[in-house]
């Protein structure tokens, strides 16, 4: 992953647990590459799943940190290897600014409770927070919810709540109405 605005790069090498890999040589080679950006983290994830998706069975930090930071519309977001985040940051800014404009100025939702369902790292929730009474983000991936909470703290947003649960179950337990 590479953040467009900050230029931070996170590399995650995924291998099976069935073979023993010495990652020191590849770590050194990657750290010495001349890159358009800054390598801030190098990870080794183990995955024995036969599915076409990486199942994180264990991740080791080989170098640096396990996340990159990206900026959208004046907010900063920590993005881990397995957290959903729009890959086109510049396009996301256009989309999210339109959503914030609608919620804050065009629609009848300003200063009301907004739900961000399937919220990932809470990007949309935090973009809408300045024009909402409260934003509730729901995401089943606990790691993404942890990142969303940390991102809200990092951005000084106190009107965001993030719930780690299946959306269909969580909606039955949320007292506020959007």
Order of alpha helices (4+ residues) and beta strands (2+ residues): beta-alpha-beta-beta-beta-beta-alpha-beta-alpha-beta-alpha-beta-alpha
